[in-house]
């Protein structure tokens, strides 16, 4: 952490988004031989057609209480634990110790992925480096990721949350700024997950516009979580792969279950809307 602080403090800021290499367009359907990143959510990788194509920028959306943070942490945790992938979870709203304590209480053995899954509290990190509060937040975040890459390959990145980043970065032109941000993430050759809020969805049209359009269209994938009332007293968490480029995936809702420190999906129960 000390070396990271010193490195970020000493580097110069560069105006504007950095140029990234142009990625070739991917045809519809899974590309033969393309590496897929497993979610390790029992039953969900099959729904996705094998997993998430490596290098995708994926939105994970939902209301508070839908377990967005826990689900994304689970993606990174199991990839680090079972495949040795290097993961970076960047939190802009919750402290590192608080997040790791929360995950440990849920059954994740945080110590087992030490050195593989790194949690960075970006807001605290910026204060420690005494960065100018008016300095571009996007550039600061990019430098933090680039420094971590210098220490080793970063396979998975999580940003919690997109709304917090937008506020801190003071986006002026949302579509342009999101386009540059997503393109930069793709240039890192890592699979990125951006946690984002979504309003209740009384209709499909609300779901399609849950992120103000721009992020939906620009992202490579969208995984949506919601709370569904199945009786007068019971609520069921549900998950849906709204979009996943270059993958043959199912688009229906499935019940999302969390037990004994692991997620799984099952057939959704019928019930009132």
Residue pairs with C-beta under 8 A, 6 or more apart in sequence:
4 125
4 144
4 147
4 148
5 125
5 128
5 129
7 147
8 125
8 129
8 131
8 140
8 143
8 144
8 147
9 129
9 130
9 131
11 143
13 135
13 136
13 139
13 140
14 139
15 136
17 138
17 180
17 181
17 183
17 184
18 142
18 184
20 183
20 184
20 186
20 187
21 187
23 55
23 186
23 187
26 53
26 245
26 246
27 246
28 246
29 246
29 248
30 36
30 49
30 50
30 53
30 246
30 247
30 248
31 53
31 246
34 53
34 54
34 246
35 53
35 54
36 45
36 50
36 51
36 52
36 53
36 54
36 247
37 51
37 52
37 53
37 54
37 56
37 75
37 79
37 155
37 156
37 191
38 45
38 51
38 52
38 78
38 79
38 83
39 45
39 48
39 51
39 52
39 74
39 75
39 78
40 74
40 75
40 78
40 79
40 82
40 263
41 71
41 74
41 75
41 239
41 256
41 263
41 264
41 265
42 262
42 263
42 264
42 265
43 254
43 264
43 265
43 266
44 239
44 254
44 263
44 264
44 265
45 51
47 241
47 249
47 250
47 254
47 265
48 241
48 244
48 247
48 249
49 244
49 247
49 248
49 249
50 247
51 247
52 58
52 191
52 221
52 244
52 247
53 191
53 220
53 244
53 245
53 246
53 247
54 189
54 191
55 186
55 189
55 190
55 191
56 191
56 192
56 220
56 221
56 244
56 245
56 246
57 182
57 185
57 186
57 192
57 194
57 218
57 219
57 220
57 221
58 191
58 192
58 193
58 194
58 219
58 220
58 221
58 222
58 223
58 244
59 162
59 193
59 194
59 196
59 211
59 215
59 216
59 219
59 221
59 222
59 223
60 68
60 71
60 72
60 193
60 194
60 195
60 196
60 223
60 225
61 68
61 195
61 196
61 197
61 198
61 210
61 211
61 222
61 223
61 224
61 225
62 68
62 197
62 198
62 224
62 225
62 226
63 197
63 198
63 199
63 200
63 225
63 226
63 227
64 197
65 227
66 225
66 226
66 227
66 237
67 225
67 237
67 256
67 258
68 195
68 225
69 94
69 99
69 160
69 195
70 103
70 106
70 258
70 263
71 223
71 225
71 239
71 256
71 263
72 89
72 158
72 160
72 193
72 195
73 89
73 99
73 103
73 108
73 158
74 108
74 262
74 263
75 156
75 158
75 193
76 87
76 89
76 117
76 156
76 158
76 193
77 87
77 103
77 108
77 113
77 117
79 85
79 87
79 155
79 156
80 86
80 87
80 113
80 116
80 117
81 109
81 112
81 113
81 116
84 116
85 116
85 155
85 156
86 116
86 118
86 152
86 153
86 154
86 155
86 156
87 113
87 116
87 117
87 118
87 154
87 155
87 156
87 157
87 158
88 117
88 118
88 120
88 145
88 148
88 154
88 156
88 157
88 158
89 99
89 117
89 118
89 119
89 120
89 158
89 160
90 119
90 120
90 122
90 141
90 144
90 145
90 157
90 158
90 159
90 160
91 99
91 119
91 120
91 121
91 122
91 160
92 122
92 123
92 159
92 160
92 161
92 164
92 165
92 168
93 123
93 160
93 161
93 164
94 102
94 121
94 160
95 121
95 124
96 119
96 120
96 121
96 124
99 119
100 110
100 119
103 110
104 110
106 258
106 261
107 260
107 261
107 262
108 261
110 117
118 148
120 144
120 148
122 140
122 141
122 144
123 168
125 144
126 137
126 140
131 140
136 169
137 165
137 168
137 169
137 170
138 165
138 169
138 177
138 181
141 159
141 165
142 184
145 154
145 157
145 188
148 154
149 188
154 188
154 190
155 190
155 191
156 190
156 191
156 192
156 193
157 185
157 188
157 190
157 191
157 192
157 193
158 192
158 193
158 194
158 195
159 165
159 192
159 193
159 194
159 195
160 195
161 194
161 195
161 196
161 197
162 194
162 195
162 196
162 215
163 196
163 197
166 174
169 177
171 177
171 178
174 212
174 214
175 214
175 218
178 214
178 215
178 218
179 218
182 218
182 219
185 192
186 192
186 220
194 215
194 219
196 211
196 215
198 207
198 210
198 211
198 224
198 226
199 206
199 210
200 206
200 226
201 207
201 210
201 226
202 273
207 224
207 242
208 216
209 216
210 216
210 224
216 222
216 243
219 243
220 243
220 244
220 245
220 246
221 241
221 243
221 244
221 245
221 247
222 241
222 242
222 243
222 244
223 239
223 240
223 241
223 242
224 239
224 240
224 242
225 237
225 238
225 239
225 240
225 256
226 237
226 238
226 240
226 253
227 235
227 236
227 237
227 238
228 235
228 236
228 237
228 238
228 253
228 268
228 271
229 235
229 236
229 271
229 272
229 273
230 236
230 269
230 270
230 271
230 272
231 271
231 272
234 271
236 255
236 268
236 269
236 271
237 255
237 256
237 257
237 258
238 253
238 254
238 255
238 256
238 268
239 253
239 254
239 255
239 256
239 265
240 251
240 252
240 253
240 254
241 249
241 250
241 251
242 251
252 268
253 268
254 265
254 266
254 267
254 268
255 265
255 266
255 267
255 268
255 269
256 263
256 264
256 265
257 263
257 264
257 265
257 266
